[in-house]
Amino acid sequence: MKIDKFFKPGLGILVIVVSFGGWGRENAVAQDAGRVQPCEANPRYWQYKGKPVLLLGGTKDDNIFQIPGLKEHLDLLASVGGNYIRCTMSGRDDGNLQPFAQANGKYNLDQWNDEYWNRFERMLKLTRERDIIVQVEVWAFHDFNQRWWAKNPWHPANNTGYDSSNTTLKDVYGNIGKVPHDFFFTVPKLNNDGLVLAYQQKFVDKILSHSLRYGHVLYCMTNEIHPKYSPEWGWYWSAYIKEKAVAADRTIETTEMYWEIDLKKPRQRASLGRPEVFSFFEASQNSAKMGQENGDNLQFAYDYLARKPRPINHVKIYGADSSTWKGSTDRHATECFWRNIIGGSASSRFHRPPYGLGLGKKAQTHIRSMRMLTDSMKFFACEPHNDLLSDREPNEAYCLAEPGEQYAVYFPDGGDVTVDISSLKGPATIRWLEISTSEWKKREAVQGGRKATLHSPGKGHWAVLIGDTRRKK
């Protein structure tokens, strides 16, 4: 692969032309056609290799390419119906490698640590072989927090590329949620720190020199960037990465993840209201909201995108009994996992332990059960339809439907609701799925053309499917 660089006047960004060696342009374009992209038939969902795909996942870590036993972990994910992982370009965990070579106690930002990038490449190959979609987070925001900054390769005292006298970077920062960190202000419309920015561009170039060869990668600019930081940061990197992709005859999908748990707040409009900048919406922070509010806020985002539908992703779901966060329990996480999909989202993935369920036994069960339900439907023709439910308590039940054809109702903890199936003509079938055991219960007959009362067989997580479940998906 050959990489040529040139500056594009007026944009203030470095454009990279990538030539794919033995591939040739025709092969690059052919692979681009089968890449992960918004679904042609329903752009609220993804398609991959020309077919609609629902993204479900959970892994034991987020910088997944750094973990031992990666192949076996991906095999486990695939075995329960998972096809979606998160990959933060992070190096703050014990035993993690850094992207740069090191000598005499300092990192050389002009030389790579080959083993770091070999691991990244191996992860891309293993996931492609298993049709697992990778959502890369380019900038690991928390690697720059006060606890980690002192040993971060980007710290002026830790590398040979610059120091605190010729850049805007300081030696000490407080909590980056309270004290803005200058690393995230280097772009031209903010601090315009050209020296640090050039190295940032080089790092992004290196990521893309690997990832642009693959069609199963989505791109998130930053992990949880705080409202104290300008959205210009994410807008700049989205434009930069897309320019590079175009130069390589590729098309890619980008988003940003804002550290704002209320999807109704103005900061989220920096993504929701910018379809020309971000081609999908990352809603992970919504999982910090509980119960009915979690569902309502997702529907706000879903409705906001109605004029120009785009996929809504949840690359992480907070919640585990092992977490110390208030209200962050196993039950909360599993409810969110289901509300996301029944609420019309394109993906749902459990966060790593101890803050999430990862790919533990409970996560495996819920991924498996979700796949059982959605594989039994013409899923990509459905939309959220809580308007069809009545006699419902807050957070009691949620409905996804293609009215007149099929209806799926999810119960977080059992219950009784009425569903309007008056547009479903003639006899149909009803099947209950016991989510906690991944078991279908007996099929029963139901008469369409009216309202039907649903009584869950018990407490706990249940889903029910109404319609002709013998139809082809």
Secondary structure, 3 states (H helix, E strand, C coil): CEEEEEEECCCCEEEEEEECCCCHHHHHHHHHHCCCEECCCCCCCEEECCEEECEEEECCCCEHHHCCCHHHHHHHHHHCCCCEEEEECCCCCCCCCCCEEEECCEEEEEEECHHHHHHHHHHHHHHHHCCCEEEEEEECHHHHCHHHHCCCCCCHHHECCCCCCCCCCCCCCCCCCCCCCHHHHCCCCCCCCHHHHHHHHHHHHHHHHHHCCCCCEEEEEECCECCCCCCHHHHHHHHHHHHHHHHCCCCCCEECCECCCCCCCHHHHHHHCCCCCCCCEECHHHHHCCHHHHHHHHHHHHHHCCCCCCCEECCCCCCCCCCCCCCCCHHHHHHHHHHHHHCCCCEEEECCCCCCCCCCHHHHHHHHHHHHHHHCCCHHHCEECHHHEECCCCCCCEEEEECCCEEEEEECCCCEEEEECCCCCCEEEEEEEECCCCEECCCEEEECCCEEEEECCCCCCEEEEEECCCCCC
